[in-house]
């Protein structure tokens, strides 16, 4: 069993123990005898495995810090000059790959469990400063994912308590918490919040970057190009999964989430249209507390419909629902606005007339767990005949909406949610 498998097994054992404990706490009781035996066995196994991992890590670290080829005995890697830029790091990775995986630059750090770049667990750890910059650029580029609630994952599986709030009626708000007044000497009414579990399981997200030999010779140009274009490619995929993800080996997207509310089309509405009443009904289905952070995500082929939308104004006038950027109250806006919320065109939205062509969402109610930063592998073989170097990158993360069902309002019966879509118009 390699170090990666050992860590995964350790994480799985702890996750099982955590689930047992959460179940007992949720039901406000002690362990049963069977549960206690299972819990103790899991923790004993985790403790043994933790010791095995520590010993293996010591061996790996000793091998990793041994003098590299071309480095003098006693050379302190920390005293070496830092990487000039990201392109210089990529060039060192390429040189190592060409030389059959033998590290030629002592500043390179192999990922734990790896001896060569071709190893299944291989690759090189991207320097911290570049890693952080790439990761932040990915989220900055993400029109949808960049607005989500991000949280670090210490293990491959994150299990987090979540209130099962499906109604805003008394006794159901915030998962069943009750707040009331009581006369002097009156009997208190106990409350028992309905707490569920929100589980994220980190999945690999792989990206490939191709660089020509000519580009690699100019490390400054390579760095500028890679740092600009690669985060865009990763951000596109993450945005697509936030919207369309199936939840199987990838994010669970808004369009497939059980907590999303889909508003019905107008009676007799023409195909491939968006009406003012569609917009108003969608806005009415957004939880009031979430409107502050809500945004419209649209396919750009819906814009021609939005330009035509109006609602009655004073003295028989018509007021435009869609306020274009640079006009009226939105003179300094980057995006157009509808009812005060930004309207953001994205490629991942469905085409006009189908569910997902226009979405109203508060992405702060979408949770993304981040297991790790970015790791790089490389190969000279994939595009050998075209003189290109292939770099493979991996991130590990998972994401899904925080709530599993729409909410019934305190007053009224219409289903509400942080995520609202419009039914197909065909």
C-alpha positions as CSV (number, residue, x, y, z in Angstrom):
1,X,0.0,0.0,0.0
2,X,1.5,3.3,-1.0
3,X,1.4,6.5,1.1
4,X,-1.6,7.9,-0.9
5,X,-3.6,4.8,-0.3
6,X,-2.7,4.7,3.4
7,X,-3.8,8.3,3.8
8,X,-7.1,7.6,2.0
9,X,-7.8,4.6,4.2
10,X,-7.0,6.6,7.3
11,X,-9.4,9.4,6.2
12,X,-12.1,6.8,5.4
13,X,-11.8,5.3,8.9
14,X,-12.0,8.7,10.6
15,X,-15.1,9.5,8.4
16,X,-16.9,6.4,9.5
17,X,-16.1,7.1,13.2
18,X,-17.3,10.7,12.7
19,X,-20.5,9.5,11.1
20,X,-21.2,7.2,14.1
21,X,-20.6,10.0,16.6
22,X,-22.8,12.5,14.6
23,X,-25.6,10.0,14.5
24,X,-25.6,9.6,18.3
25,X,-25.3,13.3,18.9
26,X,-28.2,14.0,16.4
27,X,-30.4,11.6,18.4
28,X,-29.2,13.0,21.7
29,X,-28.1,9.6,23.1
30,X,-25.1,7.6,24.1
31,X,-23.5,4.9,21.9
32,X,-25.2,1.5,21.9
33,X,-22.9,-1.3,22.9
34,X,-22.5,-2.4,19.2
35,X,-21.7,1.2,18.2
36,X,-19.2,1.6,21.0
37,X,-17.4,-1.5,19.9
38,X,-17.4,-0.4,16.3
39,X,-16.2,3.1,17.2
40,X,-13.3,1.8,19.4
41,X,-12.2,-0.6,16.7
42,X,-12.2,2.2,14.1
43,X,-10.2,4.5,16.3
44,X,-7.7,1.7,17.2
45,X,-7.2,1.0,13.5
46,X,-6.8,4.7,12.7
47,X,-4.2,5.0,15.4
48,X,-2.2,2.1,14.1
49,X,-2.4,3.4,10.5
50,X,-1.4,6.8,11.6
51,X,1.9,5.4,13.0
52,X,2.5,3.5,9.8
53,X,2.0,6.6,7.8
54,X,4.4,8.6,10.0
55,X,7.1,6.0,9.5
56,X,6.6,5.9,5.8
57,X,6.6,9.8,5.6
58,X,9.9,9.8,7.5
59,X,11.5,7.4,4.9
60,X,10.1,9.4,2.0
61,X,11.3,12.7,3.5
62,X,14.8,11.2,4.0
63,X,14.9,10.1,0.4
64,X,13.6,13.4,-0.9
65,X,16.1,15.5,1.0
66,X,19.1,13.3,-0.1
67,X,21.6,15.2,-2.3
68,X,20.2,15.4,-5.8
69,X,22.2,14.7,-9.0
70,X,24.2,17.8,-9.7
71,X,23.9,19.2,-6.1
72,X,26.9,19.2,-3.8
73,X,26.9,17.2,-0.6
74,X,25.7,19.4,2.3
75,X,24.0,21.9,-0.1
76,X,21.0,23.5,1.7
77,X,18.1,23.6,-0.7
78,X,16.5,26.5,1.3
79,X,19.5,28.6,0.5
80,X,19.0,28.3,-3.3
81,X,17.6,31.2,-5.2
82,X,13.7,31.0,-5.4
83,X,12.1,30.4,-8.8
84,X,12.3,33.5,-10.9
85,X,8.8,32.8,-12.3
86,X,6.4,30.0,-13.1
87,X,8.0,29.5,-16.5
88,X,11.3,28.7,-14.9
89,X,9.6,26.0,-12.8
90,X,8.0,24.5,-15.8
91,X,11.3,24.4,-17.6
92,X,12.9,22.5,-14.7
93,X,10.1,20.0,-14.8
94,X,10.6,19.5,-18.5
95,X,14.4,19.0,-18.0
96,X,13.7,16.4,-15.4
97,X,11.2,14.6,-17.7
98,X,13.7,14.5,-20.6
99,X,16.3,13.0,-18.3
100,X,14.0,10.1,-17.4
101,X,12.7,11.4,-14.1
102,X,16.0,12.1,-12.4
103,X,15.7,15.5,-10.7
104,X,18.1,18.0,-12.3
105,X,17.2,21.0,-10.2
106,X,17.4,20.6,-6.4
107,X,14.6,23.1,-6.0
108,X,12.1,20.7,-7.4
109,X,10.1,18.9,-4.8
110,X,8.6,15.5,-5.8
111,X,5.1,14.7,-4.5
112,X,5.2,12.2,-1.6
113,X,5.0,8.6,-2.8
114,X,6.8,9.5,-6.1
115,X,10.2,8.7,-7.4
116,X,9.8,9.6,-11.1
117,X,7.4,11.8,-13.0
118,X,5.9,8.8,-14.8
119,X,4.8,7.2,-11.5
120,X,1.1,6.9,-11.0
121,X,1.5,9.0,-7.8
122,X,4.2,11.1,-9.4
123,X,4.6,14.7,-10.2
124,X,6.1,17.8,-8.7
125,X,4.6,20.1,-6.1
126,X,4.0,23.5,-7.6
127,X,6.0,26.0,-5.6
128,X,3.8,27.5,-2.8
129,X,3.7,31.1,-4.2
130,X,2.8,29.9,-7.7
131,X,0.3,27.4,-6.4
132,X,-1.6,30.0,-4.4
133,X,-1.5,32.4,-7.3
134,X,-2.9,29.8,-9.8
135,X,-5.6,28.7,-7.4
136,X,-6.7,32.2,-6.7
137,X,-6.7,33.1,-10.4
138,X,-8.9,30.1,-11.0
139,X,-11.5,31.3,-8.6
140,X,-11.2,34.9,-9.8
141,X,-11.9,33.7,-13.3
142,X,-14.9,31.7,-12.3
143,X,-18.1,33.7,-12.9
144,X,-20.1,31.1,-11.0
145,X,-17.7,29.1,-8.8
146,X,-15.8,32.2,-7.8
147,X,-18.9,33.3,-5.9
148,X,-19.4,30.1,-4.0
149,X,-18.6,29.4,-0.3
150,X,-15.2,27.7,-0.2
151,X,-13.9,25.6,2.6
152,X,-10.7,23.6,3.1
153,X,-10.8,19.8,3.4
154,X,-8.3,18.2,5.8
155,X,-9.3,14.8,4.5
156,X,-10.7,13.4,1.2
157,X,-14.1,13.4,2.8
158,X,-15.8,16.3,4.5
159,X,-18.9,15.7,6.6
160,X,-20.4,18.8,7.9
161,X,-23.6,19.3,10.0
162,X,-26.4,21.1,8.1
163,X,-29.8,22.2,9.3
164,X,-32.6,20.4,7.5
165,X,-34.8,23.5,7.0
166,X,-37.7,22.7,4.7
167,X,-40.2,25.2,6.2
168,X,-40.2,28.6,7.8
169,X,-43.2,27.8,9.9
170,X,-42.9,28.0,13.7
171,X,-41.1,24.9,15.0
172,X,-39.4,24.2,11.6
173,X,-37.3,27.3,11.2
174,X,-33.5,26.8,11.3
175,X,-34.0,23.0,11.3
176,X,-36.6,23.0,14.2
177,X,-35.2,25.6,16.7
178,X,-38.1,27.2,18.6
179,X,-38.0,30.7,20.2
180,X,-41.0,31.7,22.4
181,X,-42.0,33.6,25.4
182,X,-43.0,32.0,28.7
183,X,-44.9,33.3,31.7
184,X,-43.2,33.2,35.1
185,X,-43.0,29.7,36.5
186,X,-44.2,28.2,33.2
187,X,-43.0,25.0,31.8
188,X,-40.2,25.3,29.2
189,X,-40.8,23.6,25.9
190,X,-37.7,21.7,24.7
191,X,-36.4,21.9,21.2
192,X,-34.6,19.5,19.1
193,X,-33.0,20.9,15.9
194,X,-33.3,18.6,12.8
195,X,-29.7,18.4,11.8
196,X,-28.5,16.5,8.8
197,X,-25.1,15.9,7.2
198,X,-23.7,17.6,4.2
199,X,-21.0,15.4,2.7
200,X,-18.3,16.4,0.2
201,X,-15.9,13.8,-1.3
202,X,-12.9,15.3,-3.1
203,X,-12.6,14.3,-6.7
204,X,-9.7,14.8,-9.1
205,X,-9.9,17.6,-11.7
206,X,-7.3,17.0,-14.4
207,X,-6.1,19.6,-16.9
208,X,-3.6,19.4,-19.7
209,X,-1.4,22.3,-20.9
210,X,0.7,22.1,-24.1
211,X,3.7,24.3,-24.6
212,X,5.9,24.4,-27.7
213,X,9.7,24.1,-27.6
214,X,9.9,27.7,-28.7
215,X,7.7,29.0,-26.0
216,X,9.6,27.0,-23.4
217,X,12.9,28.6,-24.4
218,X,11.5,32.0,-23.2
219,X,10.5,31.3,-19.6
220,X,9.1,34.8,-19.1
221,X,6.7,34.3,-22.1
222,X,5.8,30.8,-21.0
223,X,5.0,32.0,-17.4
224,X,2.8,34.9,-18.7
225,X,0.9,32.6,-21.1
226,X,0.4,29.7,-18.6
227,X,-0.6,31.9,-15.7
228,X,-3.2,33.6,-17.8
229,X,-4.7,30.9,-19.9
230,X,-4.6,27.8,-17.7
231,X,-6.7,29.2,-14.8
232,X,-9.3,30.2,-17.4
233,X,-9.6,26.6,-18.6
234,X,-9.9,25.2,-15.0
235,X,-12.5,27.9,-14.1
236,X,-14.6,27.1,-17.1
237,X,-14.9,23.5,-16.0
238,X,-15.7,24.4,-12.4
239,X,-18.4,26.9,-13.5
240,X,-19.9,24.2,-15.8
241,X,-20.0,21.7,-12.9
242,X,-21.6,24.3,-10.6
243,X,-24.4,24.7,-13.2
244,X,-24.7,21.3,-14.9
245,X,-22.7,18.8,-12.7
246,X,-24.3,15.4,-12.1
247,X,-22.8,14.8,-8.7
248,X,-21.3,11.5,-9.9
249,X,-17.5,12.0,-9.8
250,X,-18.0,15.8,-10.1
251,X,-19.8,18.7,-8.5
252,X,-23.6,18.5,-8.1
253,X,-24.8,21.3,-10.2
254,X,-27.7,23.7,-9.6
255,X,-29.8,22.3,-12.4
256,X,-29.6,18.8,-10.9
257,X,-29.9,19.7,-7.2
258,X,-33.1,18.7,-5.4
259,X,-33.3,22.0,-3.6
260,X,-33.6,24.1,-6.8
261,X,-37.0,25.6,-7.5
262,X,-38.2,25.6,-11.2
263,X,-40.8,28.3,-11.9
264,X,-43.6,27.3,-14.4
265,X,-43.9,29.1,-17.7
266,X,-46.8,31.4,-18.4
267,X,-50.0,29.9,-19.7
268,X,-49.8,29.8,-23.5
269,X,-46.3,31.2,-23.5
270,X,-44.6,31.1,-26.9
271,X,-41.6,28.9,-27.3
272,X,-38.1,30.3,-26.7
273,X,-39.3,33.4,-25.0
274,X,-38.7,35.1,-21.6
275,X,-41.5,37.3,-20.3
276,X,-41.7,40.0,-17.5
277,X,-43.9,37.7,-15.5
278,X,-41.3,34.9,-15.8
279,X,-38.8,37.2,-14.2
280,X,-41.1,38.5,-11.5
281,X,-42.1,34.9,-10.6
282,X,-38.5,33.8,-10.4
283,X,-37.7,36.7,-8.2
284,X,-40.6,35.9,-5.9
285,X,-39.3,32.3,-5.5
286,X,-35.9,33.5,-4.2
287,X,-35.6,33.4,-0.5
288,X,-35.8,36.9,0.9
289,X,-32.6,36.5,3.0
290,X,-30.7,35.4,-0.1
291,X,-31.6,38.3,-2.4
292,X,-28.8,40.5,-1.2
293,X,-26.2,38.2,-2.8
294,X,-28.3,36.9,-5.7
295,X,-27.2,37.2,-9.4
296,X,-28.8,36.2,-12.7
297,X,-26.8,33.8,-14.8
298,X,-27.9,33.7,-18.4
299,X,-27.1,32.4,-21.9
300,X,-26.3,35.4,-24.0
301,X,-28.9,34.4,-26.5
302,X,-31.6,35.4,-24.0
303,X,-30.4,39.0,-23.9
304,X,-32.6,40.0,-26.9
305,X,-35.6,38.9,-24.9
306,X,-34.4,40.9,-21.8
307,X,-34.1,44.2,-23.7
308,X,-37.9,44.0,-24.4
309,X,-39.1,43.4,-20.9
310,X,-41.1,46.2,-19.1
311,X,-43.4,46.7,-16.2
312,X,-46.0,49.4,-15.7
313,X,-44.7,52.7,-14.4
314,X,-46.3,56.0,-13.3
315,X,-48.9,57.7,-15.5
316,X,-49.1,54.8,-18.0
317,X,-45.4,54.7,-18.7
318,X,-43.4,51.5,-19.1
319,X,-40.3,50.8,-17.0
320,X,-37.6,48.6,-18.4
321,X,-36.8,45.5,-16.3
322,X,-33.3,45.1,-17.7
323,X,-31.0,48.0,-17.1
324,X,-28.0,47.9,-19.4
325,X,-24.5,48.6,-18.1
326,X,-23.4,52.2,-18.5
327,X,-27.0,53.5,-18.5
328,X,-29.4,55.1,-16.0
329,X,-28.9,53.8,-12.4
330,X,-26.3,51.3,-13.7
331,X,-24.0,53.9,-15.3
332,X,-20.9,52.4,-13.6
333,X,-22.0,48.8,-13.7
334,X,-19.9,46.0,-15.2
335,X,-23.0,43.9,-15.9
336,X,-26.6,44.7,-16.7
337,X,-29.1,44.5,-13.9
338,X,-32.6,43.1,-13.3
339,X,-34.4,44.2,-10.1
340,X,-31.0,45.3,-8.7
341,X,-29.2,41.9,-9.3
342,X,-26.3,41.7,-11.8
343,X,-27.0,39.8,-15.1
344,X,-24.0,37.7,-15.9
345,X,-23.8,36.0,-19.4
346,X,-22.1,32.6,-19.1
347,X,-21.4,29.9,-21.7
348,X,-22.5,27.1,-19.4
349,X,-26.1,28.3,-19.3
350,X,-28.6,26.4,-21.4
351,X,-29.8,27.8,-24.8
352,X,-32.9,30.0,-25.0
353,X,-36.2,28.3,-24.2
354,X,-34.8,25.4,-22.0
355,X,-34.3,25.0,-18.3
356,X,-31.1,26.7,-17.3
357,X,-31.2,29.5,-19.9
358,X,-31.7,32.0,-17.1
359,X,-30.9,31.2,-13.4
360,X,-31.3,33.3,-10.3
361,X,-28.8,32.1,-7.7
362,X,-27.1,33.0,-4.4
363,X,-23.8,31.2,-4.7
364,X,-23.0,31.7,-1.1
365,X,-25.4,28.8,-0.5
366,X,-23.2,26.6,-2.7
367,X,-20.3,24.9,-0.8
368,X,-17.0,24.0,-2.5
369,X,-14.5,21.9,-0.5
370,X,-10.8,22.2,-1.5
371,X,-8.7,19.2,-0.6
372,X,-5.5,20.4,-2.2
373,X,-3.9,23.0,-4.4
374,X,-2.3,22.1,-7.8
375,X,0.2,19.4,-8.6
376,X,2.1,19.1,-11.9
377,X,3.2,16.1,-14.0
378,X,4.7,16.3,-17.4
379,X,5.5,14.2,-20.6
380,X,7.5,14.8,-23.7
381,X,5.8,11.8,-25.5
382,X,2.2,12.8,-26.0
383,X,3.0,15.5,-28.7
384,X,6.5,14.4,-29.5
385,X,6.1,14.8,-33.3
386,X,4.8,18.4,-32.9
387,X,7.6,19.4,-30.5
388,X,5.3,20.1,-27.6
389,X,5.6,19.4,-23.9
390,X,2.5,18.3,-22.1
391,X,1.9,19.3,-18.5
392,X,-0.8,17.6,-16.5
393,X,-2.3,19.4,-13.5
394,X,-4.5,18.1,-10.8
395,X,-6.8,19.7,-8.3
396,X,-9.0,17.8,-5.7
397,X,-12.3,19.3,-4.7
398,X,-16.1,18.8,-4.5
399,X,-19.1,21.0,-4.4
400,X,-22.9,21.0,-4.0
401,X,-25.7,23.3,-2.7
402,X,-26.0,23.4,1.0
403,X,-29.8,22.7,1.1
404,X,-31.4,19.4,0.0
405,X,-35.0,20.7,-0.5
406,X,-36.9,23.9,-1.2
407,X,-38.4,25.8,1.7
408,X,-42.0,26.5,2.4
409,X,-42.4,30.2,3.6
410,X,-43.6,31.4,7.0
411,X,-46.5,33.1,5.3
412,X,-47.8,31.5,2.1
413,X,-47.3,28.2,0.2
414,X,-44.9,29.0,-2.7
415,X,-41.7,26.9,-2.6
416,X,-38.6,29.1,-2.1
417,X,-34.9,28.5,-2.7
418,X,-31.5,30.0,-3.1
419,X,-31.5,28.7,-6.6
420,X,-34.3,29.4,-9.1
421,X,-34.7,28.3,-12.7
422,X,-37.4,28.8,-15.4
423,X,-39.2,25.8,-16.9
424,X,-38.7,24.9,-20.6
425,X,-40.8,27.0,-23.0
426,X,-41.4,24.8,-26.1
